[in-house]
Amino acid sequence: MQERRRAILRKLEECGSVKVNDLSRELGCSEVTIRADIRAMEQEGKLTRTHGGAVGKTADEEVHHYRAESLYRNTELKKQIAACAYAFIEDRDTIIIDDASTSFYLAVYIRQHPEKHLAIVTNSLLAANELAGCSHVELFMVGGHVGGHLAATMGEAAQESMEKFHVDKAFIGVHSINFDVGLTSIATPQMQVKQAIMKTTEKVFVLADSTKFGGGYLSVICPIKSVYKIITDKKVSRENVVRAERESVPLVIA
């Protein structure tokens, strides 16, 4: 239930408004359930109900809390994954870092380790802020409309800009890893940028802490086997490790 309501908040932040029938289809539950969620969330002051849907509240405190929560949830695990990802990067590599929270920690790690000189492309304002001015980084910022719960460029302009690059490796985050469906995203704008990133290189690394396995989704990015490596943490369940091995999913445990 809480994950579903977080998904509704994320959708509100992306689009400004939501429709019950759209959410029902995207989240795979009944319209009755969605209406109940919206009523409860309105009582909590998180949104305003409208006919057939809801709209977000300007400067809503819960959305700002979600932003912070997303960045600082499972911090130590994300730092471990970032350090592991850094080991796959060679001096003079060209790489892409997307707008995911774990990708942000990779940017932080790169800033703190000047021994490798890198050319980095990103659509993340947070990652760019970390890397700007680093003497060992040649930084390229992808243009486009700025949005998302962690500020980043997205939309058609960002997608087209991203597709012009060709890099050695790309590092992206996902909303969830679903063995039956694939890698998923919270909404279409993020999905489109991640799909554009996948066209830039044959080596896409997914940075995903162990909580990302399973769960609901709004958009499917690609099949799991389309990526080069999935880097996760030591808390990943034995069940997920076994299934990854059985299905030849390239799982790396940080």
WOSUL-V273229 format. One record per run of one state. SS is the DSSP state (H for helix, E for strand, L for the rest). FROM is the first residue (numbers start at 1). TO is the last residue. If there is no record, write none. Layout:
BEGIN
ss->[SS/SS]
from->[FROM/FROM]
to->[TO/TO]
END
This chain:
BEGIN
ss->[L/H/L/E/H/L/H/L/E/L/E/L/H/L/H/L/E/L/H/L/E/L/E/H/L/E/L/E/L/E/H/L/E/L/E/L/E/L/H/L/E/L/H/E/L/E/L/H/L/E/L/H/L/E/L]
from->[1/2/16/17/20/28/31/44/47/51/53/57/61/73/75/88/94/98/101/113/118/123/124/125/132/137/142/145/148/152/155/163/169/173/176/179/182/186/188/199/204/208/210/213/214/219/223/224/227/229/233/238/247/251/254]
to->[1/15/16/19/27/30/43/46/50/52/56/60/72/74/87/93/97/100/112/117/122/123/124/131/136/141/144/147/151/154/162/168/172/175/178/181/185/187/198/203/207/209/212/213/218/222/223/226/228/232/237/246/250/253/254]
END
